[in-house]
Structure formats: structure tokens, C-alpha cells
Amino acid sequence: MNSFRFPHPLVLLVGFIMLAAALSYVLPAGQFARQKNEATGREVVVPGSYQRVPATPVGPLDMLVDIPKGMADAAGVIFLIFLAGGAFTVLDQTGALRHGVDWLLARAHGREVLVIPVVSLLFATMGALENMGEEIVPLVPVLLVLMRRLGYPVITAVAASIGAAIVGAAFSPINPFQVGIAQKLAQLPLLSGGGYRLALLVPAVALWIAGTMRHAIRHRVAPSALAEDAGLAVDAPAGQRHGLVLLLLLVMFSFFGYGVVALGWDFDQMGALFFALGVGAGLLGGLGLSGTAEGFVTGFRDIAFSALLIGFARAIFVVLEQGHIVDTIVQGMSAPLANLPVTFSALGMMVVQTALHLPVPSVSGQATLTMPLFAPLADLIGMSRQVVVLAFQYAAGLCELITPTNGALLAMLAICGVRFDQWLKFVWPLYALLLALGVAGVVGAIWLGI
């Protein structure tokens, strides 16, 4: 008997789109009234305003139309990935990336294992600072070259980058797109409870790094066996051109970090920067205009599937919104919590936030949907609003590690050639431990009166 094989990512996402459309026939349509929150500038729900509305079931044709609508909604992210993928293909064709990795490994000789915690800490920090997610996808080529040259399995590239970023974001005391928005909507001072969150962030990131290193070391193969893996030549002499290209890459990354953190860049500005990086690298690397253009075309072709997965993931939410059942799902899950004791209600909130993250894969969107409901509920049952934010942060944030509607995660897995079931096998033990830490954090906050 053949063993079960996990569905292709595209099959999985289309299946969820079809399920969302089917639910629009089963669940009653309903919605909350919404008003603009002055603190965040976002539309938020009005507690107690849920009411039934006329059913708007999503038929087969509408469901199909919602797929390109989802792609249009995610256009900024998709085009960022296309442009960045093209830029890194150009970089790779100049030979600069391979020589840069060789230079790094030559200086890390005998200490190669430290590469994983250094890379993980970098991405965990960016996750904690600005909820880095989709922006990591274009960096996969560099990470793959590095991990292959070290002899580590390719899943390490995913774990040390987007995995670490998700953990950093989930336990962050300052992430503006998770704890920041949630605290504003709960009418709490920004950065309040920061010390408590930081005390949980440190062991969470350490746990993730330890798990990543353990898996990488256990499945490591001799790097010499991979010298020509994926066509990566390692014996070409480095030259001045390579140094100039790598210097350009360093400058662009510095500008990228400044633009995201300090200037509040959106995906459009990031995409423009990566396009400029690709053009500059191609010309400095000696590819010429035609060679640079051909590199971009090759990159577009190689990255296309991964980029479009994000659009398919977005289409799931588009279908649920069109069927007017997102608010129905939220109402149905949140209403029973009012009848539970405080501790069980807090843990119930974590269950609800985890379950909601499947149909609502945006943490900021989920915060605007649930915080206005759960914050007043906390007042009624004698729970601190800070606990409500913690329950949201740890449950929804960590769910990013396992949900198949996380388009950025699926895109990275597709680029690396890792099946989703392989990722789940790796991540489940770590997810369970991190979630247990989050539960302990929520219960501890109740006990300490935070």
C-alpha cells in the first residue's frame, strides 16, 4: 500500500478556497458594525453589533473570480517577490553570491555551527521589530547557497529565516503590527508589559535556535558532496567585480532596513529597491544590459510559482468576506467565552485566536477584528486587557508557523523544494513547546496581575 502523500501546495490552497465557498452556503451571513479607531486609523468592529444580513453564497464562478481578486489584493507582495527574485538571479549569475559565501565560510572555519544562531538572531530581531515575513522570500537564494555550502538540509534555510522571524514577532514587546496594534485597540499604553514579554522572548528564541541547530546537525552531510549542487561552482577566482557587487548588496540591505523600520516603506518601495539592486549588480558584475535582462527573466520564471501562491492564499479570505461569514465565525467562537472562569476564558481566547488565524491569515487584520470584542469581555469577567493582548499575540503569532494559509511560508517552502508535510514534521515539536511557553505566559500574567 502506498503511503499517504501530502497534497501539492496549490491543491491545498484551492481546496481551502473551495471549502470557504462551501461554508458560505452553510453558515449564516452576518456582520458587525464598524467604526474608525482614532488611535490606529483602522476600521474596527463595534462590540455587540453583530447582526444577520442577507445570505451571499459564493457560487463556483464567483469562487474562480475571487482567485485573481486575491492576487490583485496581494499584488504588492507578489511583485516584490518577482522583482527581488529577478535581482537575486542576476546577483547569482555574476558569481558574487557564491564567492561571498565562500569568503564567509573561510573565516568561520571550525565555527560553522555558529552561522545558524547568528542568522536566526538576525531574522528574529527583524521579526520582533517590524513583523518581517514576505520580505524574507527574496533572500532565499542567499540562504540556500549558505546552507548547502555548510552541508545543512535546505529546511534549515526556512527555519533560520522566516521561522525565527515568526517566533520573534510572536513574542515581541514592540512589534507594531501585532502587539502595537492590539495594545492600541485594547486602549493600553504602547510598550506596556514590555519587560514581561521580553522575559518570554529570550527563551522562545533560544528554544527555536536550539531546535533548528539540533535538526541541522543531525541531518548534515559532507559539504564536499555538495560542491557542485544546483550548479554552484565554487572554484572561480574572486575579482574586483565581485567585491563591488557585494558592496552594492550591503549598501542596498542597509537602505532596505532603514526604509522599512524608519520610513515605513510598503512593498512597492521595497520592490523598486530590489529592481535597482538587480540592475546595478548586473552592470557592475559585467553582465551588460542584455545579460542583466536575461537574468531578470530567468528569475521571474523560477520565482513565479512561489509568488503566485501568496495570491491563492489571499483568495481564501476574499471568498470568506464575499460570503459575509468571517464575522459569523468570530461571533460563534467568541460568544461562549463569557461564561468561563477567568483562566479558562483566557485559554479559550488562545484557542479562538489560533482557529481564527486559518481564515484570517493577517495578524494585524485579526487584531482589528478581535480586540474590540475581547477587550470589553475581559472587563466584564475581571480579566486584565494585557492578558487579552498576550493571548492574541502568542496564539495568532505562533500559528503562522503551521497554517497553510500563510502565503509567505508556503512560498519559501516551494522555493526550497520542501513539502509542507516535511515542514510540519520538523516544526510540530517546537510549535508545541513554544505554545506551552505562551500558555504559561498567559497564566503567569493572570497570577501576577499584569
C-alpha positions, 0 to 999 in steps of 0.5 A: 500500500502506498503511503499517504502523500501530502497534497501539492501546495496549490491543491491545498490552497484551492481546496481551502478556497473551495471549502470557504465557498462551501461554508458560505452556503452553510453558515449564516451571513452576518456582520458587525458594525464598524467604526474608525479607531482614532488611535490606529486609523483602522476600521474596527468592529463595534462590540455587540453589533453583530447582526444577520444580513442577507445570505451571499453564497459564493457560487463556483464562478464567483469562487474562480473570480475571487482567485485573481481578486486575491492576487490583485489584493496581494499584488504588492507582495507578489511583485516584490517577490518577482522583482527581488527574485529577478535581482537575486538571479542576476546577483547569482549569475555574476558569481558574487553570491557564491564567492561571498559565501565562500569568503564567509565560510573561510573565516568561520572555519571550525565555527560553522555551527555558529552561522545558524544562531547568528542568522536566526538572531538576525531574522528574529530581531527583524521579526520582533521589530517590524513583523518581517515575513514576505520580505524574507522570500527574496533572500532565499537564494542567499540562504540556500547557497549558505546552507548547502555550502555548510552541508545543512538540509535546505529546511534549515534555510526556512527555519533560520529565516522566516521561522525565527522571524515568526517566533520573534514577532510572536513574542515581541514587546514592540512589534507594531503590527501585532502587539502595537496594534492590539495594545492600541485597540485594547486602549493600553499604553504602547510598550506596556508589559514590555519587560514581561514579554521580553522575559518570554522572548529570550527563551522562545528564541533560544528554544527555536535556535536550539531546535533548528541547530539540533535538526541541522546537525543531525541531518548534515552531510559532507559539504564536499558532496555538495560542491557542485549542487544546483550548479554552484561552482565554487572554484572561480577566482574572486575579482574586483567585480565581485567585491563591488557587487557585494558592496552594492548588496550591503549598501542596498540591505542597509537602505532596505532596513532603514526604509522599512523600520524608519520610513515605513516603506510598503512593498512597492518601495521595497520592490523598486529597491530590489529592481535597482539592486538587480540592475546595478549588480548586473552592470557592475558584475559585467553582465551588460544590459542584455545579460542583466535582462536575461537574468531578470527573466530567468528569475521571474520564471523560477520565482513565479510559482512561489509568488503566485501562491501568496495570491491563492492564499489571499483568495481564501479570505476574499471568498470568506468576506464575499460570503459575509461569514468571517464575522459569523465565525468570530461571533460563534467562537467568541460568544461562549467565552463569557461564561468561563472562569477567568483562566479558562476564558483566557485559554479559550481566547488562545484557542479562538485566536489560533482557529481564527488565524486559518481564515484570517491569515493577517495578524494585524487584520485579526487584531482589528477584528478581535480586540474590540470584542475581547477587550470589553469581555475581559472587563466584564469577567475581571480579566486584565486587557494585557492578558487579552493582548498576550493571548492574541499575540502568542496564539495568532503569532505562533500559528503562522508557523503551521497554517497553510494559509500563510502565503509567505511560508508556503512560498519559501517552502516551494522555493526550497523544494520542501513539502509542507508535510516535511515542514510540519514534521520538523516544526510540530515539536517546537510549535508545541513547546513554544505554545506551552511557553505562551500558555504559561505566559498567559497564566503567569500574567493572570497570577501576577496581575499584569 
